[in-house]
Amino acid sequence: MSDTDAPADQGPDFDRGNGLLPAIAQDAETGDVLMMAYMSPESYAETLRTGRAVYYSRSRKRLWRKGEESGNVQRVKAVLLDCDRDTILLKVEQVGGAACHEGYRSCFYRQVTPEGLTVVGHRVFHPADVYGR
């Protein structure tokens, strides 16, 4: 079997996720996992078209253009799909230094320890300064 046996024109299988698929944003340079969100067919298409990460906000029930409020956009350097085509990996350049709405570089800033959760990340900005909340 060759590496080219799979059809190259198949995109994500959004039917597997009832229209939404998990999307992982990874720093293209360092490999750090920055965040996980969801993508719809529309957000995926806009991401490919614009080169900027666009997700689907389940709480707002609309497209979420990463950085639309904070200015911390994600410039997409590569898009990869897993073997089942039901998870999307975006390799990005994180503009502004923070991917997390809590002001941390990564949304994965807490580590589980025997004593409980420990903050292991460093805040890049204070949310009230950016979002006014």
C-alpha positions in Angstrom: 0.0 0.0 0.0 1.4 3.4 -0.9 1.2 6.7 1.0 -1.0 8.1 -1.8 -3.8 5.4 -1.5 -6.1 7.8 0.4 -8.0 10.3 -1.8 -6.3 13.7 -1.4 -9.4 15.7 -2.0 -11.3 14.5 1.1 -11.6 17.1 3.8 -12.9 16.7 7.3 -15.8 14.3 7.9 -18.2 16.7 9.7 -20.9 14.0 9.6 -18.9 12.0 12.2 -19.3 14.9 14.7 -22.9 15.9 13.9 -21.6 19.0 12.1 -18.9 20.0 14.6 -15.4 18.6 14.9 -12.7 19.2 17.5 -9.9 21.5 16.4 -6.6 21.7 18.2 -4.4 24.8 17.8 -0.7 24.1 18.1 2.1 26.6 18.0 3.8 25.9 14.6 7.2 26.9 15.9 7.3 25.4 19.4 4.8 22.5 19.1 3.0 23.8 22.3 -0.7 22.9 22.4 -2.5 26.2 22.7 -6.2 25.4 22.7 -9.0 23.1 21.6 -12.2 24.4 20.0 -14.7 23.2 17.5 -15.0 23.8 13.8 -18.1 23.6 11.6 -17.9 23.3 7.8 -18.4 27.1 7.5 -15.6 27.9 10.0 -13.3 25.4 8.3 -13.9 26.9 4.9 -13.3 30.4 6.1 -10.1 29.3 7.8 -8.8 27.8 4.6 -10.0 30.9 2.6 -8.5 33.6 4.9 -5.5 31.8 6.6 -6.8 32.9 10.0 -8.3 30.5 12.5 -12.1 30.6 12.7 -14.0 28.3 15.1 -17.6 27.6 15.9 -18.6 28.9 19.4 -21.1 26.4 20.9 -22.1 28.9 23.6 -22.7 31.8 21.2 -24.0 29.5 18.5 -22.1 31.3 15.8 -18.7 31.6 14.0 -15.9 32.8 16.3 -13.1 34.5 14.5 -10.2 33.9 16.9 -9.0 37.3 18.2 -12.1 39.3 17.1 -12.3 40.9 20.5 -8.7 40.5 21.9 -6.7 41.0 18.8 -4.9 37.7 19.5 -5.5 36.1 16.1 -4.1 32.8 14.9 -2.4 32.8 11.5 -2.7 29.3 10.1 0.6 27.8 8.9 -0.7 24.2 8.2 -3.9 22.2 8.5 -3.8 18.5 9.3 -6.5 15.9 9.7 -6.3 12.7 11.8 -6.7 9.3 10.3 -10.5 9.2 10.7 -10.8 12.8 9.4 -12.8 13.7 12.5 -10.2 15.9 14.3 -8.5 19.0 12.9 -5.0 20.2 13.8 -4.1 23.8 13.1 -0.5 24.7 13.3 -0.6 28.4 13.9 1.4 31.5 14.7 -0.3 33.0 17.8 -0.3 36.7 17.4 -0.3 38.7 20.7 1.2 35.8 22.7 -2.0 34.5 24.3 -4.5 31.9 23.0 -6.6 31.7 26.2 -9.4 34.1 27.0 -8.1 34.0 30.6 -4.9 35.7 29.4 -2.6 32.7 29.3 -0.5 31.6 26.3 -2.2 28.2 26.3 -5.6 27.2 27.6 -3.8 24.3 29.2 -2.3 26.3 32.0 -3.4 24.2 34.9 -1.7 20.9 35.9 -3.4 18.2 37.9 -1.3 17.3 40.9 -2.0 15.1 44.0 -2.6 18.4 45.9 -5.1 19.6 43.3 -4.8 22.0 40.3 -1.6 24.0 40.0 -1.2 26.9 37.7 1.8 26.2 35.5 1.3 28.9 32.8 2.1 32.6 32.8 -0.5 35.2 32.2 0.2 37.4 29.1 -2.7 39.8 29.8 -5.4 40.4 32.3 -8.8 39.6 30.9 -10.5 42.7 32.3 -8.0 44.9 30.4 -8.8 43.2 27.1 -12.5 42.3 27.4 -13.7 44.9 29.9 -15.3 42.2 32.2 
